[in-house]
């Protein structure tokens, strides 16, 4: 399996050959963000796929926030929103595929089956366990909703 850094390098070269400015700019921006992380004070990890996935996820989240902020931006805002959406779509090809609601429900049910009599107050621990067993594949918002449906409500004394 090829590393994300190697895939990005190959895609950057391909984009340069095809004169695809948007793709080249997107990849360069991402590489810049990875380099910022590596050069930051206190960074002790390796420049591996996990770092790239984390950086891509953070960058796409930042772009989604930018889209929300540009909703009232008129024509110029529409152009930037389209550019951000295209970058998000392109970068999502480098991230692991997220599980849909059905698969998330099945994963949560498996965790709950292994732990009978779970206290609803332990939902955070259960979500953490779900995230660890399925790294990068879970949408936390969907998982919280499903967990709220599966667990009995918290009783107030």
C-alpha positions, -999 to +999 in steps of 0.1 A: +000+000+000+013+034-010+017+060+018-005+091+017+026+113+012+036+093-018+001+095-033+000+132-027+034+137-044+022+117-074-010+136-076+009+169-073+031+160-102+001+148-122-017+181-114+013+201-125+016+182-158-021+188-164-019+224-153-047+218-128-040+249-106-068+241-081-055+206-074-019+218-071-029+246-048-049+223-026-021+197-023+005+224-016-018+239+011-021+205+027+016+199+026+022+233+042-002+224+070+016+191+076+050+209+076+036+234+101+026+205+124+060+188+120+079+220+127+057+230+157+072+231+191+067+199+210+059+177+180+074+143+187+056+120+162+064+108+128+054+121+094+032+091+087-002+084+073-019+090+107-005+126+107-017+132+071-051+118+079-054+140+110-042+171+090-066+164+061-095+159+085-087+192+103-083+211+071-116+198+056-133+208+089-118+242+085-130+245+049-165+234+060-165+262+086-154+286+059-183+275+037-207+282+066-192+317+072-195+326+035-232+318+031-241+355+030-211+365+009-229+371-025-212+362-058-177+363-044-188+341-015-204+317-039-171+313-058-151+306-026-178+282-014-176+263-046-138+262-044-139+250-008-164+223-016-143+211-045-112+209-021-133+190+005-145+166-022-109+161-035-093+156-001-120+132+011-105+106-013-075+105+010-095+098+041-109+065+053-145+060+043-169+068+072-194+042+083-230+049+075-257+050+103-265+013+099-229+002+102-224+026+131-255+012+149-241-024+144-207-015+158-224+002+189-247-028+194-216-051+194-199-030+220-231-029+241-235-067+238-201-072+252-209-050+282-243-058+297-258-034+322-241-003+309-248+029+328-261+056+304-237+080+321-209+060+305-219+071+270-186+090+266-165+060+274-186+039+249-181+065+222-144+065+229-142+028+226-162+030+193-138+056+179-107+035+189-121+004+172-130+023+140-104+051+137-115+078+113-146+060+102-172+073+127-192+105+125-194+114+162-227+133+157-244+102+142-228+079+169-242+101+197-277+101+183-277+063+179-262+057+213-289+079+228-315+057+212-298+025+223-292+034+260-320+040+285-324+076+296-304+088+325-326+087+356-326+118+378-326+111+416 
